[in-house]
């Protein structure tokens, strides 16, 4: 029988335990739940998300599926993408950059730092490393010219010149992408948006922010936070990634369950098309039914049909109160019931509903040495976050919800964070899984969307697969240590991880392309939120029909007939 | 000093008055606020919205701006659109429907009611009236063939045949549009979606509904209501309009402030392109970053590039509690402050924030004979609705909000509905304005999006314009009785109405195209939610640049190179 939770009177009758908490965080019980301003949780979560970022790093499929290098190992030189993908050949239609081209760009952008020139100047490869290589150290291009326009007009003139002269271009934001989309493959010119970084306007009545594409996400959120608003997107790479590129990759992130997708929140875009045309669709209106909503095409187009130079986005009111609860459940059916109840009872304040299976939590415990929040083991765990405008109301709703789900035996046991430290510990149980997976060797990671009812079946079947083929076991004889499943339940977004002890080609063979076929049969998505880039280009057929791909190619042909924009990638 | 509101203890100290209410609704004061299930409010609002629907009817611009006929006058025959728009000529490229064509369609759809044939059969014009004429009695086409496919395959075969034979097609849903988009202009074949009306699936865990395009909006909402969900769109025409056409027209409606636009809520579409290709993008996933999001193009395309045959839409949890408050304010600046405070304090439960000026309420009072809720007059009034999961919490939030805005003198006076009847009376003050405008003669109506800070300036300037040119006054000598402003403050959506005593060409001259120029200068939209159709086709230049229009024409050319889809309209 679990220990009664003594700190929260409303929960006395429940089998809530926070002894694990007390030991873990060495805190005295407090008389009531302490809820914190949302601005703090963002900071906190941001730290967590450095691991979330790492988590996503190897989900990118592609040619190299060997277990990832550990960050603390000495780093070898990154292979050129052209070596990792030997089938990729440079498109001979594209012109190589010449001294004349550099002269044109210098004339446009000046002699300062806006042009990084390795064509006519003696520069080392290392000067281009930040633009050629991705942060996962998985992709490496061979660009020798980086342009950093300061105005939309610059972008227009650059693209027109490149289009007229068949110079290939890779637009680049913060270069925090996970699928190799933001770095060149061969000698494409890198068009960095970093100098286009001004907030143009914010209307604190409507909540509409208009800002240049190169504004850092964290800065955009800090800006609207001063006016008690929140940028409707939150990501691990927040301190580096740029809002224009967030839109270009249709970033999902942590706030999607609550605030919805970019397609709903983006009110306007300014986009430069490959021929230099400036698409002036930077409205600030919530309603505007005057013709095709063209801007939508550029959301998630990964820079393949134009360059987003500015965005207009609807920012919601910032929630002053945040609560987090963690609980154990007996089955995936109970998880679904709990999710239904949470949607019903927490409705307008529910901001996260995260799923973690027993295996993922056990791996986290083993790897981190942390004690788990609950005393007993359960097949499944969930983490719930609420964000609302009234602390007392939110606590009451959450307590009522917990009483109900425990009374109905949907949930077996649970805890509610009572201060910042506990809240951090609970989120760590979810966000520490990624690192835990890599702790014992390497990990194969898949970022998938699957209809909710079938979401966990994939984890069970993957596990059975490795049990049957003799690749998984407790001793070091087996390459696979564990198969774990976790993710954003609220978005039907599963992270399937196969934690391995060492690289073994048989493991890869056993899971691919089987996993993509499995997802395809259930009308799922092989890339929930990370996009296609270079890594998943070849797998799009598992998520899209030939008809859809042909129609997509029609759009590419319409806007980029010369194919100069971010070539070799996407579709 | 207004009377103290005695029924709500929390409001005792406020200058709230509900005496008007008591007289109006003849109710005894009740001990506490009675909040109602959302399902009831929908029914209620639906009744109201028959007037909202009427309100929108003449906002459609176009060639005929004469004051609308009153519904109770004997109805004359509706003019053919070709007579009202003499500049429109039938495109001679389009083939006329022949007996052979009818034979093909009969072979495909059978001998039953799926083909309404006036080509080879002797039928009266009245048999086609429901398909040729819009419900506003403003547009009338000359179609002699109506097809009612029962499957997506039917639609595909019909469109392929029409495309191959250059037969023009007008897709038609419930034919409740406001801009003449859903009726033919000449002899276009009407493709009715009414027999494609099955709910395909509903997942009550994820809240995703998949349904045929021809399902009636009310039926869709009733269906998900059984599972405690809500269709994220609510409209006056709910009992007649179809969900596929709602998507095709990017309908806004009453729930936009809370649940966002179609672009965020639509998860998938099945669309038949003019060449018969079925675009199978009917996913149910919240996250799917695998290529261009093509379905977005068809949201708001008004049937000009394809026919939506099925939709997949995310339905939120239904709110069990609904509250309504009505208050008076001294200036538009105070209205903006109140809106900011409502967003801040009511945040996650705010579901409507409606603006009404003094003139609109006075006109409503004169026309309806109803007593207004507040004793004193104020330059502005607002109606606030909250929807949430917890009745007590919502009431407390609303009361706290009202205490604050009255304490700070942002709001001068206010009432909160205590039962269904009072709630209905409050909504009537907002929704009765439309009918009131027409009560004294006719009305010119404009449905506009304007940045919030400048939204009311247009009403003031329009009023000044009519005062200066001597067209507006209290006696019958003046054609203009009043200029009123009201609308969806939460969506920056203004309804500007000029209530007239009689038709006078000078009135029209004084306001057009001045009003469109005014909106254009402020980057507003000449059509917030009603679309372009035939009525606003010629005015799109006031809301979109030549570049944007050229790009839109590129999309039209890509999907409908023969131009057979809904010709003569849109862009």
Boltz contact constraints between the chains, C-beta under 6 A:
constraints:
  - contact:
      token1: [A, 205]
      token2: [B, 336]
      max_distance: 6.0
  - contact:
      token1: [A, 205]
      token2: [B, 340]
      max_distance: 6.0
  - contact:
      token1: [A, 205]
      token2: [B, 452]
      max_distance: 6.0
  - contact:
      token1: [A, 206]
      token2: [B, 452]
      max_distance: 6.0
  - contact:
      token1: [A, 250]
      token2: [B, 289]
      max_distance: 6.0
  - contact:
      token1: [A, 252]
      token2: [B, 287]
      max_distance: 6.0
  - contact:
      token1: [A, 260]
      token2: [B, 260]
      max_distance: 6.0
  - contact:
      token1: [A, 260]
      token2: [B, 264]
      max_distance: 6.0
  - contact:
      token1: [A, 261]
      token2: [B, 264]
      max_distance: 6.0
  - contact:
      token1: [A, 263]
      token2: [B, 263]
      max_distance: 6.0
  - contact:
      token1: [A, 263]
      token2: [B, 264]
      max_distance: 6.0
  - contact:
      token1: [A, 264]
      token2: [B, 260]
      max_distance: 6.0
  - contact:
      token1: [A, 264]
      token2: [B, 261]
      max_distance: 6.0
  - contact:
      token1: [A, 264]
      token2: [B, 263]
      max_distance: 6.0
  - contact:
      token1: [A, 264]
      token2: [B, 264]
      max_distance: 6.0
  - contact:
      token1: [A, 280]
      token2: [B, 545]
      max_distance: 6.0
  - contact:
      token1: [A, 285]
      token2: [B, 449]
      max_distance: 6.0
  - contact:
      token1: [A, 285]
      token2: [B, 525]
      max_distance: 6.0
  - contact:
      token1: [A, 286]
      token2: [B, 491]
      max_distance: 6.0
  - contact:
      token1: [A, 286]
      token2: [B, 492]
      max_distance: 6.0
  - contact:
      token1: [A, 287]
      token2: [B, 252]
      max_distance: 6.0
  - contact:
      token1: [A, 287]
      token2: [B, 449]
      max_distance: 6.0
  - contact:
      token1: [A, 287]
      token2: [B, 491]
      max_distance: 6.0
  - contact:
      token1: [A, 287]
      token2: [B, 493]
      max_distance: 6.0
  - contact:
      token1: [A, 287]
      token2: [B, 528]
      max_distance: 6.0
  - contact:
      token1: [A, 287]
      token2: [B, 529]
      max_distance: 6.0
  - contact:
      token1: [A, 288]
      token2: [B, 449]
      max_distance: 6.0
  - contact:
      token1: [A, 288]
      token2: [B, 525]
      max_distance: 6.0
  - contact:
      token1: [A, 289]
      token2: [B, 250]
      max_distance: 6.0
  - contact:
      token1: [A, 289]
      token2: [B, 300]
      max_distance: 6.0
  - contact:
      token1: [A, 289]
      token2: [B, 527]
      max_distance: 6.0
  - contact:
      token1: [A, 289]
      token2: [B, 529]
      max_distance: 6.0
  - contact:
      token1: [A, 289]
      token2: [B, 531]
      max_distance: 6.0
  - contact:
      token1: [A, 290]
      token2: [B, 525]
      max_distance: 6.0
  - contact:
      token1: [A, 290]
      token2: [B, 527]
      max_distance: 6.0
  - contact:
      token1: [A, 290]
      token2: [B, 540]
      max_distance: 6.0
  - contact:
      token1: [A, 290]
      token2: [B, 543]
      max_distance: 6.0
  - contact:
      token1: [A, 290]
      token2: [B, 544]
      max_distance: 6.0
  - contact:
      token1: [A, 291]
      token2: [B, 544]
      max_distance: 6.0
  - contact:
      token1: [A, 291]
      token2: [B, 552]
      max_distance: 6.0
  - contact:
      token1: [A, 291]
      token2: [B, 571]
      max_distance: 6.0
  - contact:
      token1: [A, 292]
      token2: [B, 297]
      max_distance: 6.0
  - contact:
      token1: [A, 292]
      token2: [B, 301]
      max_distance: 6.0
  - contact:
      token1: [A, 292]
      token2: [B, 552]
      max_distance: 6.0
  - contact:
      token1: [A, 292]
      token2: [B, 555]
      max_distance: 6.0
  - contact:
      token1: [A, 293]
      token2: [B, 300]
      max_distance: 6.0
  - contact:
      token1: [A, 294]
      token2: [B, 551]
      max_distance: 6.0
  - contact:
      token1: [A, 296]
      token2: [B, 296]
      max_distance: 6.0
  - contact:
      token1: [A, 297]
      token2: [B, 292]
      max_distance: 6.0
  - contact:
      token1: [A, 300]
      token2: [B, 289]
      max_distance: 6.0
  - contact:
      token1: [A, 300]
      token2: [B, 293]
      max_distance: 6.0
  - contact:
      token1: [A, 301]
      token2: [B, 292]
      max_distance: 6.0
  - contact:
      token1: [A, 317]
      token2: [B, 343]
      max_distance: 6.0
  - contact:
      token1: [A, 317]
      token2: [B, 344]
      max_distance: 6.0
  - contact:
      token1: [A, 317]
      token2: [B, 347]
      max_distance: 6.0
  - contact:
      token1: [A, 336]
      token2: [B, 205]
      max_distance: 6.0
  - contact:
      token1: [A, 340]
      token2: [B, 205]
      max_distance: 6.0
  - contact:
      token1: [A, 343]
      token2: [B, 317]
      max_distance: 6.0
  - contact:
      token1: [A, 344]
      token2: [B, 317]
      max_distance: 6.0
  - contact:
      token1: [A, 347]
      token2: [B, 317]
      max_distance: 6.0
  - contact:
      token1: [A, 347]
      token2: [B, 389]
      max_distance: 6.0
  - contact:
      token1: [A, 348]
      token2: [B, 348]
      max_distance: 6.0
  - contact:
      token1: [A, 348]
      token2: [B, 349]
      max_distance: 6.0
  - contact:
      token1: [A, 348]
      token2: [B, 388]
      max_distance: 6.0
  - contact:
      token1: [A, 349]
      token2: [B, 348]
      max_distance: 6.0
  - contact:
      token1: [A, 388]
      token2: [B, 348]
      max_distance: 6.0
  - contact:
      token1: [A, 389]
      token2: [B, 347]
      max_distance: 6.0
  - contact:
      token1: [A, 393]
      token2: [B, 393]
      max_distance: 6.0
  - contact:
      token1: [A, 449]
      token2: [B, 285]
      max_distance: 6.0
  - contact:
      token1: [A, 449]
      token2: [B, 287]
      max_distance: 6.0
  - contact:
      token1: [A, 449]
      token2: [B, 288]
      max_distance: 6.0
  - contact:
      token1: [A, 451]
      token2: [B, 284]
      max_distance: 6.0
  - contact:
      token1: [A, 452]
      token2: [B, 205]
      max_distance: 6.0
  - contact:
      token1: [A, 452]
      token2: [B, 206]
      max_distance: 6.0
  - contact:
      token1: [A, 491]
      token2: [B, 286]
      max_distance: 6.0
  - contact:
      token1: [A, 491]
      token2: [B, 287]
      max_distance: 6.0
  - contact:
      token1: [A, 492]
      token2: [B, 286]
      max_distance: 6.0
  - contact:
      token1: [A, 493]
      token2: [B, 287]
      max_distance: 6.0
  - contact:
      token1: [A, 525]
      token2: [B, 285]
      max_distance: 6.0
  - contact:
      token1: [A, 525]
      token2: [B, 288]
      max_distance: 6.0
  - contact:
      token1: [A, 525]
      token2: [B, 290]
      max_distance: 6.0
  - contact:
      token1: [A, 527]
      token2: [B, 289]
      max_distance: 6.0
  - contact:
      token1: [A, 527]
      token2: [B, 290]
      max_distance: 6.0
  - contact:
      token1: [A, 528]
      token2: [B, 287]
      max_distance: 6.0
  - contact:
      token1: [A, 529]
      token2: [B, 287]
      max_distance: 6.0
  - contact:
      token1: [A, 529]
      token2: [B, 289]
      max_distance: 6.0
  - contact:
      token1: [A, 531]
      token2: [B, 289]
      max_distance: 6.0
  - contact:
      token1: [A, 540]
      token2: [B, 290]
      max_distance: 6.0
  - contact:
      token1: [A, 543]
      token2: [B, 290]
      max_distance: 6.0
  - contact:
      token1: [A, 544]
      token2: [B, 290]
      max_distance: 6.0
  - contact:
      token1: [A, 544]
      token2: [B, 291]
      max_distance: 6.0
  - contact:
      token1: [A, 545]
      token2: [B, 280]
      max_distance: 6.0
  - contact:
      token1: [A, 551]
      token2: [B, 294]
      max_distance: 6.0
  - contact:
      token1: [A, 552]
      token2: [B, 291]
      max_distance: 6.0
  - contact:
      token1: [A, 552]
      token2: [B, 292]
      max_distance: 6.0
  - contact:
      token1: [A, 554]
      token2: [B, 558]
      max_distance: 6.0
  - contact:
      token1: [A, 555]
      token2: [B, 292]
      max_distance: 6.0
  - contact:
      token1: [A, 558]
      token2: [B, 554]
      max_distance: 6.0
  - contact:
      token1: [A, 558]
      token2: [B, 558]
      max_distance: 6.0
  - contact:
      token1: [A, 571]
      token2: [B, 291]
      max_distance: 6.0
